[in-house]
Amino acid sequence: MEFKIPETLNEEHEELHRELARITEVGGAIGEAAKKVAIIMHPHFIMEEEYAMPPLGLLEPLSKGDIKPEMKAVLKITDHLKEMLPQMLSEHQAIVEALIKLADVSTRENRMEFAFIAKKLIIHIKTEEEVLYPAAILVGEYLRLKLKV
């Protein structure tokens, strides 16, 4: 069974990628700080799109009681996410530190639009930690209970 990432999450990730890519092209200290963020963030986003986001596509059907035996395939993904969680949170810490530097440089150079984007990315990371990762893990735990796997 294919687990489709919710479209809104895909769109948000794409927008964040585009905004960061735009900042890397600015040049100077801001561009360099943005490149450091991008180097850390890119492989992390790929991991999220593979393990953290696909289970979230089941939230809507599960909330409606639409549970199918083939959904148990998501357990492999959510179990892997649980194993990878400490690493992903550690990566978040490094990304946030790099984003804070980007925000600081942008503020010093009076480019508040870039500081705003950095802060938006930090909020996105907090949302993942507080909502998205736990929800993805809960999808697996809920299915494990309901399917008695």
C-alpha positions, 0 to 999 in steps of 0.5 A: 500500500502506498502512503501518500503524504498530505498535500499541505505538508508537501506544499509547505516543505516545497515552499520552505525549500524555495525560500531557503534556496532564494536566500542562498543566492543573495550572496555575502554573509546572508547567503553563506549562512543560508547555505550552511542551513541548506547543507544540514537541512536537505538530507533531513527533509529527505528523511522526513519525507520518507519516514515522518510524513507518509504515515500522516496521510492515514490520519484522515481515513483513521479518524473516520474509522476506515481501517484496512489490513493493508495499512499495517505496512505503515508499521515498518515506517513508523517503527523506523521513525521511532528508531531514528527520532533521536537522530532527527531531533539532534539534526533539528538542534543543528538546523535551529542553531544554523537558522539562529545564525542566519536570522542574526546575520540578516538582522544585522544587515537589515534584511528582516525578510530573511530573518523572518524566513529563518524564524518561520523555519524554526517554527516549522521545526517545533511543529514537527517535534511537537505535532507531526512526529508524535502524530506519525508515531501514533498512527503506527501505534493506533494501527498496531492496537486496532489490527492486533499486530 
